[in-house]
């Protein structure tokens, strides 16, 4: 992906420069999860296979981890930290929202072709590929122990079920 390629180039330049630098690589944002209410059921649709975990982080926690690194109260092992607060499959994400709403929930894996651009399709391919690699959630929690998992994020943000879709 073009922006990942440029990020990699910047990281390489910083490594070679001799400057002290720590890299943060945030996963997709929990804030981007947008389940819908359809016929009394929470429905989450993403262009991700249902058996692949989506790594995610809250925007709040990106700021907290970055601040700890900038203020020198923490270090990124090896100079890089993948910012992940949780990793769940689509059905697990839908279930978390359904549990909060007290409603049944389901997940629908969409084909990449529903996405409007090649860049969007490349991004979701990257998310799926990242889901195949193991994560080390403990690294992020060592830097910021209060890092939210999805269930905690749903609770602390006060998320409520969206209103019914017209015609549902």
C-alpha positions in Angstrom: 0.0 0.0 0.0 1.4 3.4 -0.9 1.1 4.9 2.6 2.6 1.8 4.2 5.5 1.9 1.7 6.2 5.5 2.5 6.0 4.8 6.2 8.5 2.0 5.8 10.9 4.4 3.9 10.6 6.9 6.7 11.3 4.3 9.3 14.4 3.1 7.4 15.6 6.7 7.0 15.2 7.3 10.8 17.1 4.1 11.6 20.0 5.0 9.4 20.1 8.6 10.7 21.3 7.7 14.1 18.5 9.7 15.7 16.7 8.2 18.7 13.3 7.1 17.3 10.6 4.8 18.3 7.9 3.7 15.8 4.3 3.2 16.6 2.2 1.2 14.1 -1.5 1.5 15.0 -3.9 -1.2 14.0 -7.4 -0.2 12.7 -9.4 2.0 15.1 -12.2 0.6 17.2 -14.0 3.8 16.5 -14.4 2.7 12.9 -16.6 -0.3 13.9 -20.1 0.6 12.6 -22.6 -2.2 13.3 -26.2 -1.6 12.3 -29.5 -2.5 13.7 -31.6 -4.5 11.3 -34.8 -6.2 12.2 -33.9 -6.2 15.9 -30.5 -7.7 15.3 -27.0 -6.1 15.4 -25.3 -6.7 12.1 -21.7 -6.0 11.4 -20.4 -6.2 7.9 -16.7 -6.0 6.9 -14.7 -7.1 4.0 -12.8 -9.6 6.2 -13.0 -13.4 6.3 -15.0 -14.4 9.3 -12.2 -16.7 10.6 -9.5 -14.0 10.5 -9.0 -11.8 13.5 -9.0 -8.0 13.0 -6.4 -6.3 15.1 -7.7 -3.0 16.5 -6.9 -0.2 18.9 -8.8 2.7 20.4 -7.7 6.2 19.3 -7.4 7.1 23.0 -4.8 4.3 23.5 -2.8 5.4 20.5 -2.4 8.8 22.2 -1.5 7.3 25.6 1.1 4.9 24.2 2.6 7.7 22.0 2.7 10.0 25.0 4.5 7.4 27.2 7.1 6.9 24.5 7.6 10.7 23.9 7.8 11.4 27.6 10.4 8.6 28.0 8.3 6.8 30.6 8.3 3.7 28.4 10.3 2.1 25.6 9.2 0.2 22.5 11.1 -3.1 22.4 13.3 -3.0 19.3 12.2 0.6 18.7 8.9 -0.5 17.2 5.5 -1.2 18.8 2.5 -2.5 16.9 -0.4 -0.8 18.7 -3.1 -3.4 19.3 -5.7 -3.4 22.1 -7.6 -6.4 20.9 -7.9 -8.9 18.0 -11.2 -10.5 17.3 -12.9 -12.2 14.4 -15.9 -10.6 12.8 -18.4 -12.9 14.6 -16.6 -12.0 17.9 -16.8 -8.3 17.2 -20.5 -8.5 16.3 -21.2 -10.6 19.5 -19.5 -7.9 21.7 -21.8 -5.2 20.2 -24.8 -7.5 20.5 -24.1 -8.3 24.1 -23.9 -4.6 24.9 -27.2 -3.9 23.2 -28.8 -7.0 24.6 -29.7 -8.1 21.1 -28.8 -11.0 18.8 -25.9 -10.3 16.5 -24.4 -11.6 13.4 -21.5 -11.0 11.1 -21.4 -10.9 7.4 -18.1 -11.1 5.6 -18.3 -9.0 2.5 -16.2 -9.4 -0.7 -13.4 -6.9 -1.3 -15.2 -5.9 -4.5 -17.7 -3.8 -2.4 -14.9 -1.4 -1.6 -14.8 1.7 -3.8 -11.1 1.9 -4.5 -8.0 -0.2 -5.1 -6.4 1.4 -2.1 -9.3 0.4 0.2 -9.1 -3.2 -1.1 -5.4 -3.2 -0.5 -5.9 -1.9 3.0 -8.3 -4.7 3.9 -6.1 -7.3 2.3 -3.3 -6.0 4.6 -5.7 -6.2 7.6 -6.4 -9.8 6.8 -2.8 -10.6 6.3 -1.9 -8.9 9.6 -4.5 -11.1 11.3 -2.6 -14.2 10.3 0.5 -13.1 12.3 0.5 -13.5 16.1 0.3 -10.3 18.2 1.9 -9.5 21.4 -0.8 -7.6 23.3 1.4 -7.7 26.4 3.9 -5.2 24.9 1.2 -2.5 24.5 -0.2 -3.3 28.0 3.3 -3.0 29.5 3.5 0.5 28.1 -0.2 1.4 28.9 -1.8 -1.0 31.3 -5.2 0.6 30.8 -5.3 -0.2 27.1 -8.9 -1.1 26.2 -10.0 -4.3 24.6 -13.2 -4.0 22.5 -15.6 -4.9 25.2 -14.1 -2.3 27.5 -14.1 0.3 24.7 -17.8 -0.4 24.0 -18.6 0.0 27.7 -16.4 3.1 28.4 -17.6 5.0 25.3 -21.2 4.4 26.2 -21.9 2.8 22.8 -25.6 2.2 22.2 -27.3 0.3 19.4 -28.0 2.5 16.3 -31.6 3.3 15.5 -33.4 1.0 13.1 -32.5 1.3 9.4 -35.4 2.8 7.4 -37.7 0.0 6.3 -36.3 -2.5 8.9 
